[in-house]
Amino acid sequence: MSFGIPIIATAVSDIPQLLTDNDTVYLAEPGNSASIAAKMTIIIENYTKALTVGKRGQAYGENNFSIASIGAKLDAFLNAI
């Protein structure tokens, strides 16, 4: 995600709660190769939209998982105690 390119991830664990299918990432069903192939087809057939999804994913990652973001959240938490 940090490179801003479209990615395909499997919808396991809490990933579907963190990332939005067709918005920040392409989510495929775990263990379903046809689902992964379908997401690859979406990316190939509409690469302009796929790049937008990649950029949204990049922004989401920067806003939620960068050192600066995590540091700010930690600082706010510690100041609240």
Order of alpha helices (4+ residues) and beta strands (2+ residues): beta-alpha-beta-alpha-alpha-alpha
